[in-house]
Amino acid sequence: MSRGVALVTGAGSGIGRSVALALARTGYSVVLAGRRKAQLDEVALEAGSAALALVTDVTQPASVEALFAGIKSRFGRLDLLFNNAGIATAPAALEDLKIDDWRATIDTNLTGTFLCTRAAFRLMKSQQPRGGRIINNGSLSATTPRPAMIGYTASKHGVSGLTKATALEGRQYDIACGQIDIGNARTPLSTPILQGALQADGSRSAEPTLDVAHVANAVLYMAGLPLDANVLFMTVMANQMPYVGRG
């Protein structure tokens, strides 16, 4: 029995891939969105016949609209959106951050999340039965920054505001919105953390990581709640990473 239709952005690798496959295993029809067709096709093959891969650039309104038109055409509805697509540019001192890197980070992490949320909101309001759930991939940097990551930090603080505003506006339409803040999930992108991450005192230290499967399980828990219940914010992190008391 299908548990509904789920959309995962940034589904071609890392956290997005892990969450998409977990959703597929538990009975969701899964739409895989991302910029790299070959990676999406690989995940779709592993996810099974209920998966649909759609190449999407979340920073582009027309691309997002095409994504949701494809979802409506294929499935007629959307029950879950996992806003996962995001980037982090190389660490740079505040005064040295290039404006192009700032804009790329804000465009992907914040504007991309907004564009997908807006499109999902429209569909979830109008479908029958009405409603759905939106889960945003935040970050520990949504509350506590790493040094030399001002663009990423600002974008993730913005996602937290977007989460709260969406949760508030969604109440009257049976749309729930929550956020998962993840610390040091073990993915190909976590290699610099394993090699030595910049710390507040200027030193570099290798940090512990956690299996990305734990992140997928946390998203499954959030997704499995009835729409009259919500996890507004959840933190899943490597227990021994230097976050609590950072700095």
Phi and psi in degrees as a GROMACS rama.xvg file:
@    title "Ramachandran Plot"
@    xaxis  label "Phi"
@    yaxis  label "Psi"
@TYPE xy
-70.9719  138.656  SER-2
-90.7102  -0.209307  ARG-3
123.946  -169.899  GLY-4
-111.697  128.218  VAL-5
-121.475  141.488  ALA-6
-114.859  128.943  LEU-7
-119.786  120.799  VAL-8
-90.9787  153.823  THR-9
61.5457  40.7318  GLY-10
-86.9331  -2.22376  ALA-11
-78.9179  -14.9837  GLY-12
-160.35  170.576  SER-13
58.1779  -134.972  GLY-14
-61.7642  -43.3432  ILE-15
-59.544  -44.7325  GLY-16
-61.4342  -47.4122  ARG-17
-61.6712  -43.3959  SER-18
-67.9473  -42.9387  VAL-19
-60.0622  -44.4516  ALA-20
-67.129  -37.3776  LEU-21
-64.7016  -41.2219  ALA-22
-63.2526  -42.9243  LEU-23
-62.27  -40.7786  ALA-24
-65.153  -26.9956  ARG-25
-95.8724  8.67039  THR-26
107.711  4.21802  GLY-27
-80.9308  145.062  TYR-28
-79.6281  125.133  SER-29
-116.378  126.486  VAL-30
-96.6662  125.53  VAL-31
-105.187  117.292  LEU-32
-116.331  140.391  ALA-33
178.469  176.529  GLY-34
-89.5053  -19.6327  ARG-35
-108.784  108.071  ARG-36
-61.3571  -42.7618  LYS-37
-60.9658  -43.0306  ALA-38
-65.8266  -42.5959  GLN-39
-61.8553  -41.6977  LEU-40
-63.7477  -36.8914  ASP-41
-64.1644  -43.7525  GLU-42
-66.3773  -41.2595  VAL-43
-61.2814  -39.8852  ALA-44
-62.5016  -40.5504  LEU-45
-72.6232  -33.4205  GLU-46
-74.2842  -27.8865  ALA-47
107.512  -174.886  GLY-48
-67.2302  -19.4494  SER-49
-85.4676  4.59635  ALA-50
-96.567  143.822  ALA-51
-130.238  121.212  LEU-52
-98.3999  125.843  ALA-53
-131.074  115.373  LEU-54
-65.5764  127.179  VAL-55
-146.38  140.395  THR-56
-110.182  107.128  ASP-57
-68.4625  -11.6731  VAL-58
-81.8107  -9.65649  THR-59
-109.788  116.112  GLN-60
-54.3412  -41.6372  PRO-61
-64.7565  -37.0272  ALA-62
-67.3852  -40.2558  SER-63
-66.5205  -41.7424  VAL-64
-62.4118  -39.0479  GLU-65
-65.4104  -38.2755  ALA-66
-58.1685  -49.0058  LEU-67
-74.2659  -28.1164  PHE-68
-64.7346  -38.7356  ALA-69
-65.421  -39.0221  GLY-70
-64.6112  -45.3829  ILE-71
-64.8004  -39.5653  LYS-72
-66.3945  -41.227  SER-73
-80.2969  -43.7737  ARG-74
-115.403  -22.5387  PHE-75
82.1781  -7.05511  GLY-76
-164.273  172.529  ARG-77
-142.24  127.587  LEU-78
-103.551  -25.0406  ASP-79
-146.768  131.088  LEU-80
-118.313  122.841  LEU-81
-106.387  102.066  PHE-82
-77.2867  92.457  ASN-83
-111.739  -23.8213  ASN-84
-57.643  131.266  ALA-85
-168.424  160.03  GLY-86
-135.118  161.747  ILE-87
-139.083  121.17  ALA-88
-79.8084  170.299  THR-89
-60.844  144.114  ALA-90
-54.6291  140.435  PRO-91
-152.759  142.028  ALA-92
-59.4523  148.594  ALA-93
-48.4644  -46.6089  LEU-94
-75.9525  -10.4753  GLU-95
-106.954  -4.57073  ASP-96
-65.1198  126.794  LEU-97
-73.9992  140.401  LYS-98
-61.5186  -33.3097  ILE-99
-65.27  -37.0443  ASP-100
-69.4553  -40.4462  ASP-101
-57.853  -50.5244  TRP-102
-65.113  -39.8505  ARG-103
-62.2005  -40.0893  ALA-104
-69.0621  -46.5112  THR-105
-65.1452  -42.3222  ILE-106
-60.8278  -42.6679  ASP-107
-78.5429  -54.3988  THR-108
-74.5079  -35.9506  ASN-109
-105.655  -55.576  LEU-110
-64.4018  -40.7952  THR-111
-61.0869  -41.2132  GLY-112
-64.4323  -41.1592  THR-113
-63.077  -47.0602  PHE-114
-60.9106  -42.1301  LEU-115
-69.5333  -38.054  CYS-116
-63.6816  -43.5644  THR-117
-60.4731  -46.0881  ARG-118
-66.9369  -40.0469  ALA-119
-65.5438  -39.8055  ALA-120
-59.653  -44.849  PHE-121
-61.7797  -44.6088  ARG-122
-69.1078  -44.823  LEU-123
-65.0004  -33.1567  MET-124
-65.7518  -36.5354  LYS-125
-94.4159  -18.0224  SER-126
-78.3402  162.884  GLN-127
-127.255  125.724  GLN-128
-66.5336  149.431  PRO-129
-73.1784  154.562  ARG-130
103.99  178.86  GLY-131
168.391  -173.067  GLY-132
-130.715  139.083  ARG-133
-119.246  126.832  ILE-134
-119.696  121.588  ILE-135
-97.798  135.395  ASN-136
-83.0101  104.327  ASN-137
-86.7095  -125.94  GLY-138
177.028  158.278  SER-139
-59.6111  -24.5143  LEU-140
-72.9  -5.66506  SER-141
-71.8994  -14.6928  ALA-142
-125.971  -34.2908  THR-143
-135.301  116.744  THR-144
-78.7699  156.904  PRO-145
-90.368  155.265  ARG-146
-66.7438  148.637  PRO-147
62.5427  30.8042  ALA-148
-134.308  46.3936  MET-149
-66.9346  -36.9264  ILE-150
-64.919  -46.6608  GLY-151
-62.5421  -44.2725  TYR-152
-60.9133  -46.7808  THR-153
-61.8123  -40.6198  ALA-154
-63.861  -40.4002  SER-155
-77.0533  -31.5645  LYS-156
-61.2183  -39.371  HIS-157
-63.1837  -38.5783  GLY-158
-60.9232  -38.3598  VAL-159
-61.4991  -42.1392  SER-160
-64.4244  -40.0223  GLY-161
-62.6448  -40.6313  LEU-162
-60.0931  -48.4914  THR-163
-63.7007  -44.2074  LYS-164
-65.8378  -39.2455  ALA-165
-67.3875  -41.4104  THR-166
-60.3672  -39.4577  ALA-167
-68.1939  -49.7663  LEU-168
-71.7557  -23.0018  GLU-169
-79.8098  -15.6657  GLY-170
-54.3943  -45.0853  ARG-171
-73.95  -9.04255  GLN-172
-116.196  12.4364  TYR-173
61.8342  35.6061  ASP-174
-110.013  117.206  ILE-175
-99.0434  143.918  ALA-176
-136.649  130.665  CYS-177
-139.152  175.991  GLY-178
-137.478  137.789  GLN-179
-112.005  123.393  ILE-180
-103.201  119.15  ASP-181
-111.741  134.866  ILE-182
-119.393  108.602  GLY-183
64.8256  46.205  ASN-184
-65.793  141.433  ALA-185
-83.1756  100.011  ARG-186
-137.333  172.401  THR-187
-55.8683  -27.8661  PRO-188
-76.0797  -11.4706  LEU-189
-89.118  4.09138  SER-190
-54.8203  -43.8653  THR-191
-60.2832  -32.6681  PRO-192
-66.1146  -39.2976  ILE-193
-70.1667  -29.9606  LEU-194
-84.0406  -23.6679  GLN-195
141.217  106.387  GLY-196
-94.3001  144.305  ALA-197
-65.7132  130.575  LEU-198
-106.034  168.033  GLN-199
-62.9535  -27.3875  ALA-200
-87.3659  6.54338  ASP-201
91.7894  -8.07955  GLY-202
-82.0292  170.706  SER-203
-121.794  133.016  ARG-204
-139.635  137.32  SER-205
-67.284  140.357  ALA-206
-119.104  148.475  GLU-207
-64.6431  154.68  PRO-208
-126.54  168.413  THR-209
-124.342  155.115  LEU-210
-62.8544  131.108  ASP-211
-62.3859  -19.5645  VAL-212
-60.9432  -31.1986  ALA-213
-67.1407  -33.6529  HIS-214
-65.7129  -46.4491  VAL-215
-58.8768  -41.9426  ALA-216
-64.0679  -36.6106  ASN-217
-66.4992  -41.9051  ALA-218
-63.6123  -40.3992  VAL-219
-59.9383  -40.3415  LEU-220
-62.3505  -48.5165  TYR-221
-59.829  -42.5691  MET-222
-68.1284  -28.8752  ALA-223
-81.8097  -5.38688  GLY-224
-72.0015  148.844  LEU-225
-66.8152  157.996  PRO-226
-70.654  -6.83534  LEU-227
-92.5273  9.21227  ASP-228
-132.792  151.764  ALA-229
-153.724  139.52  ASN-230
-94.3971  106.703  VAL-231
-70.6744  -45.3821  LEU-232
-140.379  136.024  PHE-233
-134.081  138.084  MET-234
-111.899  125.861  THR-235
-125.165  120.81  VAL-236
-149.822  159.777  MET-237
-65.4308  123.572  ALA-238
-60.4461  -32.67  ASN-239
-99.1329  8.93704  GLN-240
-71.5388  152.273  MET-241
-81.1328  68.4878  PRO-242
-107.457  -55.8427  TYR-243
-66.7066  117.655  VAL-244
84.474  18.4419  GLY-245
-55.5753  132.255  ARG-246
